[in-house]
Amino acid sequence: MLPSVVENNLKKLLGDRKASDFRDAYAQLSESYRNAISPNINADSALAYACARMPATYAVVKYVIDEFTRKVPSYTFRDVLDVGSGTGALMCYFLDANLNYTAIEKSKAMIEVSRNLIEGGILAPDFHCCDVQQAFTQRYDSTFFIYSLNEMPDKSAVLQKAVDCTSDYIFVVETGTPIGFEVIKLAKQIALKNRLGVVAPCAVENCPLAADDWCHFSVRVPRSQLHNLVKNSSLPYEDEKFSYVILSKKRVEYYSNNRIIKRPIKKKGHAIFDLCTDSGARRFISSDKKHRKCEWGEELGDIQ
Ligand SMILES: C[S@@+](CC[C@H](N)C(=O)[O-])C[C@H]1O[C@@H](n2cnc3c(N)ncnc32)[C@H](O)[C@@H]1O
């Protein structure tokens, strides 16, 4: 769920208009995303995006940063660059944080919505309404591309600039589809070229998955009434599929340890896990009780 202050700000932004008024705008956005085209965004589509997509994008941001914090518990975010900041899912995560925050976003309408949504929080982003080509003019501790790199031309060059301008960590999140995973693989190639480390989710430098497979995870997001009205649906929840990678400028010593990369098959007395291990992809069958509760996306830890 979005923070309640954001949820209330969103209701205020909608004013007298009904969420269902934004269905067409959302349908057009979805169509563009399905075809991997960067959509033209106006005030209505920015609001439609906020209503329909932000609960899921916010949940994914939280999942990924929680995973990062498990791996690097002592790290404090101080200087963040959010590239393609949209309606501000990442800003909502850092809503009450006291840090330097730069948002790069080419759509004025998206910036306006994000500015309104974070009202009441401590965060005071420095907004730049510009193309990514004008970003990376200074150094940042951490750079985030949340569902945005996929829409940008010259992805390799953009990633290289991010590597050059980031001191600590680069986060890339994309949809959990073959197209989204292509972007994640590209980020890993740039990491290899620059001798960066990978904090999560990978257990090995070279992706061991078959060419037609893709590494993705899932987070369950409860749907509010508003959410359902814009999506023209009545489901109580949705499962958001996403792919991600967290790169580290430090040559990392903490690769993941036997990450579960598909939904485990749980049977009576045993469970079947598909793992990304330091020696490649591997299927592991466990009857150990300590593995019963392990879920997709988690690490299984040491195994035989
Ligand atoms: C799918 S939205 C994601 C927004 C936000 N990061 C989130 O997670 O909700 C992608 C955003 O990237 C922005 N974007 C796409 N190409 C861009 C570019 N070349 N320069 C700056 N922003 C760009 C779009 O305007 C859009 O707001």
The ligand as a MOL file (V3000), in Angstrom:
LIG
                    3D

  0  0  0     0  0            999 V3000
M  V30 BEGIN CTAB
M  V30 COUNTS 27 29 0 0 0
M  V30 BEGIN ATOM
M  V30 1 C 7.1640 3.7820 -16.6440 0
M  V30 2 S 7.5390 5.3770 -16.0270 0 CHG=1
M  V30 3 C 8.2840 4.9930 -14.4530 0
M  V30 4 C 8.2100 6.1330 -13.5040 0
M  V30 5 C 8.7430 5.9090 -12.1070 0
M  V30 6 N 10.1790 5.6870 -12.1110 0
M  V30 7 C 8.0130 4.7850 -11.4170 0
M  V30 8 O 8.6410 3.8110 -11.0540 0
M  V30 9 O 6.8240 4.8670 -11.2110 0 CHG=-1
M  V30 10 C 8.9640 5.8700 -16.9670 0
M  V30 11 C 9.3100 7.3210 -16.7840 0
M  V30 12 O 10.5490 7.5880 -17.4250 0
M  V30 13 C 10.4410 8.8370 -18.0820 0
M  V30 14 N 11.3790 8.8680 -19.2100 0
M  V30 15 C 11.3680 8.0740 -20.2920 0
M  V30 16 N 12.3590 8.3990 -21.1520 0
M  V30 17 C 13.0060 9.4350 -20.5850 0
M  V30 18 C 14.1250 10.2180 -20.9910 0
M  V30 19 N 14.7230 9.9940 -22.1630 0
M  V30 20 N 14.5560 11.2100 -20.1860 0
M  V30 21 C 13.9060 11.4550 -19.0000 0
M  V30 22 N 12.8440 10.7390 -18.5640 0
M  V30 23 C 12.3900 9.7460 -19.3370 0
M  V30 24 C 9.0000 8.8840 -18.5620 0
M  V30 25 O 8.5530 10.1920 -18.8440 0
M  V30 26 C 8.2640 8.2360 -17.3890 0
M  V30 27 O 7.8480 9.1750 -16.4510 0
M  V30 END ATOM
M  V30 BEGIN BOND
M  V30 1 1 1 2
M  V30 2 1 2 3
M  V30 3 1 2 10
M  V30 4 1 3 4
M  V30 5 1 4 5
M  V30 6 1 5 6
M  V30 7 1 5 7
M  V30 8 2 7 8
M  V30 9 1 7 9
M  V30 10 1 10 11
M  V30 11 1 11 12
M  V30 12 1 11 26
M  V30 13 1 12 13
M  V30 14 1 13 14
M  V30 15 1 13 24
M  V30 16 1 14 15
M  V30 17 1 14 23
M  V30 18 2 15 16
M  V30 19 1 16 17
M  V30 20 1 17 18
M  V30 21 2 17 23
M  V30 22 1 18 19
M  V30 23 2 18 20
M  V30 24 1 20 21
M  V30 25 2 21 22
M  V30 26 1 22 23
M  V30 27 1 24 25
M  V30 28 1 24 26
M  V30 29 1 26 27
M  V30 END BOND
M  V30 END CTAB
M  END
